[in-house]
Amino acid sequence: MSEFTTGRDPAEQLPVENVGELIRYIASGAKPATDWRVGTEYEKIGVLEESGVAAPFSGRRGIESVLERLSERFGWIPKRERGRIVALTGRDANITIEPGGQLELSGEQCSSIHRAHEELLEHIQEIVTVGAEVGIVFLGLGIQPISSVETIEWVPKRRYKIMGPYMTRVGALGQKMMKQTATVQANFDFGDESDAMRKFRVAMGLVPLISAMFANSSISEGRMNGFMTLRGHIWTDTDNVRAGLLPFAFSPEVGIEDYVEWALDVPMYFLIRNGDYIETHQTFRDYLRNGMGSERATLEDWALHLTTLFPEVRLKRYLEIRSADSQPPELMLALPALLKGILYERDSLEGAWDLVRSWTWEERQTVYRDAHREGLYARVGRIRLADLARELVNISAAGLRRQGKLNERGEDERIYLDRLEELVHHGKSLGRILAELWEGSWHRDVTRLIAHTTYRLPQ
């Protein structure tokens, strides 16, 4: 579920005749419930062990060296651009690198969170092992804790050379998003258009809650930044044409066509032809109507364009929920587990929607931004998000119990909610806890922050 594809479909290289083909492309992702899977994308912040500054991409102690060692040691296949390793493929997953060197595992499509847990443990074992060899540690944080955006090396991928300068023209914080932040993302299937839109609406409605529950970026550039999730706030001034909440999601009549109509009017970043990136910022609607020179829109172009849209819930041939900061290992799977219990269980889906159903559009926008600054302390009217979060965890747990996916010890997937349940019981996300430690017993000592959040080998 990353930028990679499993192979080129000749039909997707033919010119698109009309908007209906674009709608049918998304709708073609529908699957029977027996084939529904969960995919998780895990981004990690890498820093130099002794200083906590962002690990460079280049050099003996860089992220590229980590990729080389992962390839040599664990059988990953390097993907190169102009001679540089920029990704790894293999197995049923991929490893990609975000613009500031954040290392992402785009996981396999798993039938249970238990399988995702096995995948994550194996990944941590690999990256911690090779990271130790070059003096790089990976942190369970949603943002770089020390380094400013100007000091972080750009990963030499051609798409980033186009996106980076463009970001400065459409928002104030886009390059911070690209180079400093990290997220954990969960991806889900749908049964048909009605099911897709029901899940889309509920997931979009839950965005403020998810942002608050997984807020984990309260310290950056060596100081408190005034937010529980600065990563979430950064998205509000990155590129508002392609990011944020989508109001049409809350219409009872919303369909895939509404998402397509919105996407058509978002400017493109580029096309890819014969491996080369061609920069263009015309809307896809204009490109579909008029082409670009001799080029005409294809379904491959459409699929690429869909990956460059950044709403809080993204619709491709599956749904992507994108509202959570990256987490430490013990909480990484809480997001896919929480959402699996909700999105893959009809009663839980309805119960989750009941929590946020009555909010007006203005209330949704307000609490969305308040959640970034206040986390679980934010309120809708007199109701704290912490209270709603506790209910949401209970609703999800009931769904996971009914789904009944057991591991070899006879435990169902509710075990991945344990740490999250503890946090919301106390009404605090990790961002709040780290802020209290930072201002309290840590005495603003960044070495304590690094030591506390460093990934370690599984026990």
LUMKE-846320 format. One line per field, with one value per residue (C-alpha): residue in one letter; y, z, x. Coordinates in steps of 0.001 Angstrom, whole numbers. Layout:
<rotis>
aa = a; ...
py = Y; ...
pz = Z; ...
px = X; ...
</rotis>
This chain:
<rotis>
aa = m; s; e; f; t; t; g; r; d; p; a; e; q; l; p; v; e; n; v; g; e; l; i; r; y; i; a; s; g; a; k; p; a; t; d; w; r; v; g; t; e; y; e; k; i; g; v; l; e; e; s; g; v; a; a; p; f; s; g; r; r; g; i; e; s; v; l; e; r; l; s; e; r; f; g; w; i; p; k; r; e; r; g; r; i; v; a; l; t; g; r; d; a; n; i; t; i; e; p; g; g; q; l; e; l; s; g; e; q; c; s; s; i; h; r; a; h; e; e; l; l; e; h; i; q; e; i; v; t; v; g; a; e; v; g; i; v; f; l; g; l; g; i; q; p; i; s; s; v; e; t; i; e; w; v; p; k; r; r; y; k; i; m; g; p; y; m; t; r; v; g; a; l; g; q; k; m; m; k; q; t; a; t; v; q; a; n; f; d; f; g; d; e; s; d; a; m; r; k; f; r; v; a; m; g; l; v; p; l; i; s; a; m; f; a; n; s; s; i; s; e; g; r; m; n; g; f; m; t; l; r; g; h; i; w; t; d; t; d; n; v; r; a; g; l; l; p; f; a; f; s; p; e; v; g; i; e; d; y; v; e; w; a; l; d; v; p; m; y; f; l; i; r; n; g; d; y; i; e; t; h; q; t; f; r; d; y; l; r; n; g; m; g; s; e; r; a; t; l; e; d; w; a; l; h; l; t; t; l; f; p; e; v; r; l; k; r; y; l; e; i; r; s; a; d; s; q; p; p; e; l; m; l; a; l; p; a; l; l; k; g; i; l; y; e; r; d; s; l; e; g; a; w; d; l; v; r; s; w; t; w; e; e; r; q; t; v; y; r; d; a; h; r; e; g; l; y; a; r; v; g; r; i; r; l; a; d; l; a; r; e; l; v; n; i; s; a; a; g; l; r; r; q; g; k; l; n; e; r; g; e; d; e; r; i; y; l; d; r; l; e; e; l; v; h; h; g; k; s; l; g; r; i; l; a; e; l; w; e; g; s; w; h; r; d; v; t; r; l; i; a; h; t; t; y; r; l; p; q
py = 0; 2296; 4114; 777; -1255; -4981; -4712; -2576; -3308; -2571; -1463; 1260; 2748; 3492; 7006; 7653; 8640; 10068; 10679; 7491; 5461; 7251; 6465; 2818; 2561; 3355; 1241; -1735; -2080; -3570; -6999; -9495; -9268; -12587; -10902; -7736; -7044; -4389; -2675; -548; 1981; 2671; 5773; 6194; 9184; 8354; 10319; 10075; 8212; 10505; 13857; 13241; 15298; 14004; 11232; 12360; 10387; 10275; 8990; 6166; 7129; 7838; 6290; 5088; 3037; 1536; 564; -996; -3106; -4156; -5313; -7197; -8745; -9465; -9990; -6790; -5738; -2181; 286; 2978; 6406; 7736; 5261; 6005; 3498; 5176; 2177; -1565; -4116; -7739; -10120; -8709; -5313; -2401; 1; 3572; 6798; 10038; 13356; 13976; 10423; 9059; 5297; 3732; 121; -200; -3421; -6365; -6684; -8699; -10836; -9954; -7562; -10617; -11021; -7301; -7726; -10431; -8193; -5216; -7211; -8541; -5037; -3595; -6384; -5545; -1757; -1683; -4185; -2326; 1077; 176; -625; 2925; 4812; 5593; 5047; 5216; 7101; 6569; 10191; 12062; 14739; 15294; 16346; 18586; 19315; 22253; 21799; 23686; 21311; 18068; 16604; 16045; 12471; 12557; 11301; 13059; 13381; 15316; 17740; 18693; 18592; 20483; 23837; 23578; 23285; 26741; 28257; 26738; 26864; 27888; 24480; 22018; 21412; 20826; 18184; 16565; 16574; 16570; 14580; 10886; 9073; 5652; 4991; 2234; 1040; -799; -2511; -1989; -4215; -1872; 1837; 2124; 409; 2546; 5766; 4671; 3919; 7116; 9254; 7612; 7719; 11392; 12116; 10443; 12459; 14871; 11962; 9966; 13019; 13613; 9979; 9493; 12983; 12489; 15529; 18108; 18648; 19795; 21799; 21221; 22824; 22609; 23726; 24545; 21582; 18036; 17074; 19621; 17135; 17446; 21241; 21338; 19755; 22745; 25002; 22632; 22660; 23153; 22385; 18751; 18221; 18327; 17484; 17153; 18606; 16445; 13355; 14136; 14260; 11298; 10971; 11035; 8726; 7887; 10426; 13231; 12246; 12018; 15436; 16914; 15144; 16343; 19956; 19394; 20398; 17573; 17353; 15359; 12617; 9659; 8556; 5930; 6406; 10166; 12717; 15469; 18393; 19779; 21661; 21707; 20150; 16577; 17831; 20057; 17261; 14860; 17353; 18803; 16558; 17947; 18277; 14849; 13145; 12014; 10988; 7288; 5271; 5002; 8797; 8803; 6225; 8338; 11491; 9792; 9131; 12872; 13853; 14240; 14467; 13028; 10030; 9149; 7072; 4965; 1370; 1118; 3612; 5191; 6799; 9303; 11267; 9682; 10628; 7863; 5867; 3719; -13; -823; 1606; 1271; -1361; 409; 2490; -398; -2414; 452; 1029; -2649; -3080; -162; -325; -4097; -4554; -2982; -2427; -827; 1339; 2662; 3111; 5135; 7317; 8013; 9642; 12313; 12288; 15458; 17773; 20640; 21337; 24366; 22222; 19632; 22264; 23828; 20614; 19400; 22334; 22286; 18612; 19535; 22002; 20465; 16758; 14841; 17962; 19551; 19798; 19784; 21885; 20512; 17089; 16369; 14344; 12135; 10993; 10228; 8447; 6072; 5246; 4755; 2274; 334; 283; -981; -3597; -4968; -5187; -6990; -9404; -10233; -10681; -13296; -13382; -15348; -15719; -18915; -18069; -17759; -13938; -11816; -8516; -6448; -6963; -4275; -1729; -2264; 581; 2942; 2111; 2995; 6357; 7416; 6232; 8928; 11387; 11859; 11088; 10461; 14067; 15274; 12771; 13725; 17418; 16863; 14875; 17482; 20340; 18198; 15474; 15640; 19338; 19862; 17464; 16168; 13150; 11949; 12329; 10361; 7594; 7341; 7117; 4976; 1729; -1316; -4956; -6930; -8959
pz = 0; -655; -3824; -5342; -7657; -8164; -11944; -14819; -16169; -19926; -19603; -17158; -19730; -22244; -22437; -20122; -21958; -19157; -15435; -15077; -15661; -12743; -10475; -11547; -10907; -7208; -6971; -8421; -5083; -3502; -1899; -49; 3722; 3791; 1837; 3924; 5233; 7278; 6063; 8355; 7355; 10071; 9822; 12211; 13056; 12803; 14803; 15627; 18896; 20720; 19818; 18853; 15666; 12521; 10847; 7416; 4374; 2951; 4332; 6474; 9298; 7098; 6349; 2973; 4872; 6901; 3647; 2297; 5420; 5455; 1877; 2545; 5825; 5426; 1719; 814; -2832; -3370; -5537; -6905; -8421; -10214; -8380; -4879; -2821; -2061; -1155; -576; -1964; -1229; 722; 880; 2142; 1130; 2927; 1690; 2790; 3426; 2328; 5561; 5893; 7935; 7431; 6599; 6488; 4157; 5634; 4045; 3921; 7064; 7937; 11618; 13887; 15247; 11854; 11786; 15219; 13872; 10949; 13201; 15594; 12707; 11280; 14624; 15043; 11655; 11907; 15506; 14633; 11610; 13163; 16098; 13660; 12295; 15443; 14400; 16695; 15778; 17964; 18808; 18127; 15594; 14879; 14875; 18475; 17816; 14180; 12330; 8831; 7328; 8812; 7599; 4366; 1521; 321; -3364; -4882; -7983; -6682; -3656; -5852; -7400; -4250; -1999; -3867; -4685; -981; -318; -2768; -1307; 2460; 5196; 6770; 3897; 4089; 7839; 7074; 4525; 6480; 10194; 10779; 11067; 11189; 11547; 8988; 8771; 5548; 5177; 2528; 1648; 313; -2121; -2654; 173; 2583; 1401; 1989; 5381; 6519; 4881; 6750; 10133; 9817; 8798; 11751; 14140; 12939; 15919; 18350; 16586; 16413; 20139; 21206; 19231; 19749; 20155; 18822; 21605; 21616; 18560; 17770; 21360; 23104; 23809; 20687; 22132; 20612; 21641; 17977; 16068; 13195; 13021; 13131; 10378; 7995; 8449; 6629; 4173; 1125; 2065; -1439; -1025; 2759; 5882; 6489; 3518; 4168; 1604; 3618; 6032; 3459; 3809; 1; -374; -3061; -4725; -7397; -4810; -3932; -7608; -8355; -5523; -6657; -10237; -9136; -7105; -8971; -9975; -8999; -11912; -14464; -14865; -18345; -18969; -15423; -15827; -13744; -15726; -13520; -14035; -11788; -13922; -12337; -13248; -14681; -17120; -17926; -18586; -20937; -22724; -22066; -21681; -24988; -26567; -23276; -22444; -19047; -18181; -15180; -14169; -14036; -11970; -9533; -9134; -8598; -5863; -3929; -3924; -2187; 1574; 3226; 6720; 5235; 1729; -736; -3318; -3982; -213; 2649; 4377; 7821; 8194; 11421; 13949; 14996; 14880; 18105; 20133; 19346; 22126; 20611; 16879; 16430; 18576; 15590; 13184; 16037; 17131; 13598; 12737; 15684; 14374; 10579; 10194; 12617; 11673; 15222; 16260; 13138; 14055; 17693; 16728; 14412; 17241; 19186; 16524; 14489; 15934; 15398; 12985; 10304; 12297; 15422; 13465; 12182; 15620; 17535; 14748; 15437; 19203; 19286; 17789; 20572; 23548; 22719; 24854; 26932; 23977; 24211; 22036; 24030; 27561; 26494; 26716; 23954; 26691; 27625; 24017; 23563; 26408; 24798; 21422; 22824; 24435; 21167; 19274; 21902; 21579; 17822; 18117; 20607; 18177; 15329; 17449; 15805; 18234; 18516; 19543; 23214; 22668; 22968; 20629; 19098; 22091; 23547; 21157; 22785; 26320; 26368; 24549; 27024; 29859; 28295; 27632; 31099; 32450; 29750; 28386; 25104; 24884; 23821; 27158; 29155; 27363; 27895; 31639; 31885; 29822; 32076; 35213; 36094; 32779; 33273; 29503; 28923; 25367; 26149; 28494; 25698; 23263; 25773; 26683; 23103; 21433; 19804; 21383; 20445; 21302; 24487
px = 0; 2940; 3975; 5004; 2788; 2859; 3034; 1806; -1639; -1746; -5379; -4344; -1975; -4739; -6253; -9196; -12356; -14512; -14935; -16944; -13791; -12123; -15072; -15099; -11355; -11855; -15009; -13104; -11315; -14454; -13966; -16138; -15758; -13913; -11086; -10824; -7347; -5551; -2407; -249; 2393; 4929; 7146; 10083; 12266; 15968; 18559; 22253; 22492; 24913; 23303; 19675; 20010; 18361; 20320; 21522; 20571; 24074; 27340; 28630; 26257; 23274; 19913; 21195; 23775; 20921; 19196; 22389; 22802; 19149; 19595; 22816; 21723; 18027; 17447; 15627; 15993; 17308; 15399; 17690; 17293; 20353; 22534; 21240; 19235; 15910; 13734; 13698; 11282; 10636; 8440; 4911; 6057; 8280; 10577; 10445; 12088; 10247; 11784; 13731; 15013; 12097; 12098; 8739; 7665; 4678; 3410; 1717; -2055; -2689; -5691; -5271; -3430; -1615; 62; 869; 2469; 4783; 5678; 6411; 8592; 10662; 11054; 12153; 14687; 16178; 16325; 17579; 20309; 21661; 21037; 23290; 26080; 26104; 25086; 21502; 18514; 14853; 12399; 8745; 7833; 5728; 8336; 12074; 12904; 15912; 16709; 15188; 13856; 16799; 19367; 17772; 19137; 16689; 16388; 17450; 14208; 12959; 9396; 10675; 12614; 9289; 7152; 9586; 9676; 5963; 5139; 6595; 4102; 933; 1483; 3891; 4580; 4793; 8513; 8230; 5629; 7911; 11171; 10320; 7121; 6263; 2949; 1394; -1325; -3921; -5534; -8857; -10967; -14618; -17389; -19133; -19687; -22203; -19813; -16897; -18809; -20114; -16555; -15275; -17830; -17247; -13461; -13568; -15842; -13397; -10382; -10257; -10486; -7775; -5511; -5955; -5570; -2344; -875; 2887; 4734; 4764; 8550; 10480; 13598; 14686; 11700; 8000; 6143; 2713; 871; 168; 397; 2410; 2400; -1378; -1200; 1414; -1078; -3421; -947; 693; -1602; -5228; -6480; -5426; -5380; -7544; -11198; -13563; -17037; -18846; -17879; -20696; -23479; -25881; -25813; -22007; -20647; -17371; -18270; -18040; -14480; -13564; -15045; -12993; -9811; -10263; -9847; -6663; -3471; -1175; 2495; 3863; 3423; 5765; 6745; 9422; 10655; 11052; 9125; 7405; 6384; 2899; 505; -2615; -5666; -6459; -9759; -7896; -5461; -8355; -9999; -6996; -4024; -535; 1246; 1094; 232; -3280; -4665; -4515; -5643; -1977; -1870; -5054; -3671; -533; -2582; -4616; -1380; -609; -3860; -3603; -7025; -7239; -9038; -7887; -9875; -8099; -9116; -9112; -9404; -6403; -6713; -3884; -4531; -2135; 1381; 3950; 4132; 6542; 6377; 3915; 1380; 2082; -626; -3190; -4310; -5033; -6542; -8802; -10036; -10397; -12730; -14799; -14688; -14991; -17919; -21246; -22545; -19260; -19271; -22709; -21692; -18613; -20681; -23129; -20268; -19684; -22897; -24402; -21421; -21926; -19331; -18172; -17776; -15806; -13390; -12979; -12361; -10037; -7734; -8266; -7248; -3887; -3177; -4961; -5064; -7562; -8202; -10046; -13812; -16883; -19292; -19002; -17748; -14023; -12442; -10966; -14478; -15347; -12010; -12791; -16121; -14471; -11952; -14805; -16739; -13706; -12912; -16436; -15984; -12657; -14157; -16950; -14466; -12724; -9276; -7089; -3324; -1545; -2177; -5915; -5920; -8008; -6924; -8071; -4576; -3302; -5612; -4282; -1757; -4129; -6881; -4532; -3698; -7275; -8296; -5967; -7032; -3525; -1829; 1908; 2388; 996; 3047; 6268; 5532; 5069; 8308; 10145; 9086; 9410; 11895; 13785; 14618; 14376; 17270; 17000; 19170; 16411; 13869; 16029; 16705; 13023; 11727; 14426; 13308; 14944; 15198; 12072; 12389
</rotis>
